[in-house]
Amino acid sequence: MHKTLSLLFLLLALPHTLAAQNRLTEAKAEIEKLILMSGAEKVGVAVYDTDNKQTLMLNEREVFHAASTMKLPVMMELFRRASDKRLLLTERLEVKNKFYSIIDGSEYSLDRRDDSDEEVYRRLGQPMTILELTEHMITMSSNLATNLLIEKAQPEKVMELLAKLGINDTKVLRGVEDQKAFNAGKNNVTTAYDLMLMLKAIHERKVGNGKACEKMIQILGGQRFNDGIPAGLPRDATVAHKTGSITKHNHDAALVMPALRKPYLIVVLTRGIADEKKSDKLIANISRVVYVALAP
């Protein structure tokens, strides 16, 4: 009887699943046209629908400079450690602007003019909690907060966490503005597929405990830079996401929670567009196409 009911359920669900995949296939063709018109050198897209497990993939394993999307796995490692009682998010770290290159240990500092968050610099010499710094790292993409936190998290531990989650192409090697490492080609890199897996792990409460994952989603929901994926969505859609940009690279990775359906994951990584407003528009247009396909 149980097997019969299971088979009946699958047969009833099949038309819905096939229809969803057909819509995503049509969306993929439309996205390819948008990319072609944009003049981008390369765009990686990864979409996962938590409702019916359907996907849309395009250059999903192409390796990109991670820019600030590397801040997502740093947060994940800190919250995993907090879940294991090996770290307190209320622990205070002194705010400093002195870091050391992974190449030769030489000292370097961040240029506050190149940072998107002035607040952390105003706290130099003062303590901030790990939670406060994490919120600045994610919502305002603070580079200074990031370098303080990556020292605490340790790049090798971040990589160990990613490996346990089956995330294999992302490399978190260093903090921000380590020029000697950059010159030596030692960069943080990622793929659209890997970032999708990171968000999926958080959504499925597989990073630490459920409370930690809920808090990470809340922090991602406070993102201040919303010209990419959120700009292609209706106002009633809630978005928890992390952006990243560096010269000719512009990225956005999101958990999208529409008002009337289950959430979906979407990651768009772009390379080769010099004007960030144009790459933002491309990301927003791709986001709009995916939304229409999944929530018509």
C-alpha positions in Angstrom: 0.0 0.0 0.0 2.8 2.4 0.9 4.6 1.7 -2.4 1.4 2.3 -4.3 0.8 5.7 -2.6 4.4 6.7 -3.2 4.1 5.9 -6.9 0.8 7.7 -7.2 2.4 10.8 -5.6 5.3 10.7 -8.0 2.9 10.4 -11.0 0.8 13.3 -9.8 3.9 15.5 -9.2 5.5 14.6 -12.5 3.6 17.1 -14.7 4.4 19.9 -12.3 8.1 19.0 -12.3 8.3 18.7 -16.1 6.5 22.0 -16.6 9.0 23.7 -14.2 12.0 22.2 -16.0 10.5 23.3 -19.4 10.1 26.9 -18.1 13.7 26.9 -16.8 14.9 25.6 -20.2 13.1 28.4 -21.9 14.6 30.9 -19.4 18.1 29.6 -20.1 17.7 30.5 -23.8 16.5 34.0 -22.9 19.5 34.4 -20.4 21.9 33.4 -23.1 20.6 36.2 -25.3 20.9 38.7 -22.5 24.5 37.7 -21.9 25.3 37.9 -25.6 23.9 41.4 -25.8 25.8 42.5 -22.7 29.2 42.0 -24.2 30.4 40.1 -21.1 33.5 38.0 -21.4 31.9 35.2 -19.3 28.8 34.8 -17.1 28.2 31.9 -14.7 24.7 31.1 -13.6 23.4 28.6 -11.1 19.8 28.2 -10.1 18.2 25.7 -7.7 14.5 25.5 -7.0 13.9 24.1 -3.5 10.3 23.3 -4.5 10.9 20.7 -7.1 14.7 20.4 -7.2 15.0 21.6 -10.7 18.1 23.5 -11.8 19.3 26.0 -14.4 23.0 25.9 -15.1 25.2 28.0 -17.4 29.0 28.1 -17.1 28.3 27.1 -13.5 31.8 25.7 -12.9 33.7 28.5 -14.6 36.2 29.9 -12.0 35.9 33.6 -11.3 37.7 36.0 -9.0 35.6 35.7 -5.9 35.7 39.4 -4.9 33.6 39.9 -1.8 31.6 36.7 -2.2 34.5 35.0 -0.3 33.0 36.7 2.8 30.1 34.2 2.7 32.3 31.1 3.6 34.2 33.1 6.2 30.8 33.8 7.9 29.9 30.2 7.6 33.0 29.0 9.3 32.6 31.4 12.2 29.0 30.4 12.8 29.9 26.7 12.5 32.5 27.2 15.2 30.1 29.1 17.3 27.6 26.2 17.0 30.3 23.8 18.2 30.9 26.0 21.3 34.4 26.7 20.1 33.9 30.4 19.6 31.6 33.0 21.1 30.0 35.5 18.7 30.1 38.0 21.5 33.9 37.7 21.7 35.5 41.1 21.2 38.3 41.8 18.7 40.4 44.9 18.7 39.9 46.8 15.4 43.3 47.3 13.8 44.6 48.1 10.4 47.7 45.9 10.3 47.8 42.6 8.4 50.5 40.3 7.0 51.0 39.0 3.5 50.6 35.3 3.0 53.6 35.5 0.6 56.4 36.7 3.0 54.7 37.9 6.2 55.3 41.5 5.3 53.0 44.1 6.9 50.3 45.9 4.9 47.3 48.1 5.7 44.0 48.7 3.9 43.2 51.9 2.2 40.0 53.2 3.8 39.2 55.1 0.6 38.7 51.8 -1.2 36.4 50.4 1.4 32.6 50.5 1.3 32.2 50.8 5.1 33.6 53.8 7.0 32.1 52.8 10.3 34.7 50.1 11.2 37.6 52.5 10.6 36.0 54.9 13.1 36.4 52.1 15.7 40.1 51.7 15.2 41.7 50.8 18.6 38.3 49.8 20.0 36.8 46.4 20.5 33.9 45.0 18.3 32.2 41.7 18.7 32.6 39.0 16.1 28.9 39.3 15.4 29.1 43.1 14.8 32.1 42.6 12.5 30.3 39.8 10.6 27.3 42.1 10.1 29.6 44.8 8.7 31.4 42.2 6.5 28.2 41.0 4.9 25.8 43.9 4.8 28.3 46.7 4.0 31.0 44.4 2.6 33.6 45.9 5.0 37.1 44.9 4.0 38.5 45.9 7.3 36.0 43.7 9.2 36.8 40.9 6.7 40.5 40.9 7.4 39.9 40.9 11.1 37.5 38.0 10.8 39.5 35.9 8.3 42.5 36.0 10.8 40.1 34.6 13.4 38.5 32.0 11.1 41.8 31.0 9.4 41.6 30.3 5.7 42.6 26.7 6.0 39.7 26.1 8.4 37.3 27.8 5.9 38.6 25.5 3.2 38.1 22.4 5.5 34.5 23.4 6.0 33.9 23.8 2.3 35.5 20.4 1.6 33.1 18.8 4.1 30.2 20.3 2.2 31.4 19.0 -1.1 32.5 22.4 -2.3 35.7 21.9 -4.2 36.5 24.8 -6.6 36.3 27.7 -4.2 39.6 28.9 -2.7 39.8 31.2 0.3 43.5 31.9 0.6 43.9 35.4 2.0 42.4 38.6 3.2 41.7 41.7 1.1 44.4 43.9 -0.5 47.3 41.6 0.0 49.0 43.0 -3.0 52.0 40.6 -2.9 49.6 37.7 -3.0 47.6 39.2 -5.8 50.8 39.8 -7.8 51.8 36.1 -7.2 48.3 34.9 -8.5 47.2 33.9 -5.0 43.6 35.0 -5.2 40.3 33.9 -3.7 38.2 32.3 -6.4 34.8 30.7 -6.7 32.2 29.3 -9.1 28.4 29.9 -9.4 27.9 26.3 -8.6 29.9 26.5 -5.4 28.2 29.6 -4.1 24.8 27.9 -4.8 25.9 25.0 -2.7 26.9 27.3 0.1 23.5 29.0 0.2 21.8 25.6 -0.1 23.7 24.3 2.9 22.6 27.3 4.9 19.0 27.0 3.7 19.0 23.3 4.6 20.5 24.1 8.1 23.6 22.1 7.4 26.1 24.6 8.6 26.3 24.3 12.4 22.8 24.2 13.9 19.5 25.6 12.8 19.7 28.7 14.9 23.1 29.6 13.4 21.7 29.2 9.8 18.7 31.3 10.6 20.9 34.1 11.9 23.1 33.9 8.8 20.0 34.2 6.6 18.9 37.2 8.7 22.3 38.9 8.2 22.3 38.2 4.5 18.9 39.7 4.4 20.3 43.0 5.6 22.5 43.4 2.5 22.8 47.1 1.6 23.8 46.7 -2.1 20.6 45.7 -3.9 21.1 46.7 -7.6 21.7 43.1 -8.7 19.4 40.2 -8.0 16.8 42.1 -5.9 16.4 44.7 -8.6 14.9 42.1 -10.9 12.3 41.0 -8.3 8.9 42.3 -7.1 8.9 44.2 -3.8 7.2 41.3 -1.9 10.1 38.9 -2.6 12.5 38.7 0.4 16.2 38.3 -0.6 19.1 37.1 1.5 22.3 37.6 -0.5 26.0 38.5 -0.8 27.4 40.7 -3.5 31.0 41.1 -4.7 32.7 43.3 -7.2 36.3 44.1 -8.3 37.6 45.4 -11.6 35.4 44.0 -14.4 33.9 41.5 -12.1 30.4 41.8 -10.5 28.6 39.0 -8.7 25.5 38.3 -6.7 24.5 35.1 -4.8 21.0 34.9 -3.3 18.4 32.9 -1.5 15.1 34.3 -2.9 11.9 33.9 -0.9 8.9 34.9 -3.0 5.7 35.7 -1.3 3.6 32.8 -2.7 6.0 29.9 -3.3 9.0 28.1 -1.8 12.4 29.7 -2.0 15.0 29.3 -4.7 18.7 29.9 -5.0 20.2 32.0 -7.8 23.9 32.9 -8.4 25.1 35.2 -11.2 28.8 35.8 -11.7 30.0 38.2 -14.4 33.4 39.0 -15.9 34.5 41.5 -18.5 32.0 44.4 -18.1 33.8 47.5 -17.0 30.7 49.6 -16.2 29.3 48.2 -12.9 25.9 49.7 -13.7 25.7 47.6 -16.9 26.7 44.4 -15.1 24.2 45.2 -12.3 21.5 45.6 -15.0 22.5 42.3 -16.6 22.3 40.5 -13.2 18.9 42.1 -12.5 17.6 41.1 -15.9 18.7 37.5 -15.4 17.1 37.5 -12.0 13.8 38.8 -13.5 13.8 36.0 -16.1 14.4 33.3 -13.5 11.7 34.7 -11.3 9.1 34.8 -14.1 10.1 31.2 -14.9 9.7 29.9 -11.4 6.9 32.1 -10.1 4.7 32.9 -13.1 
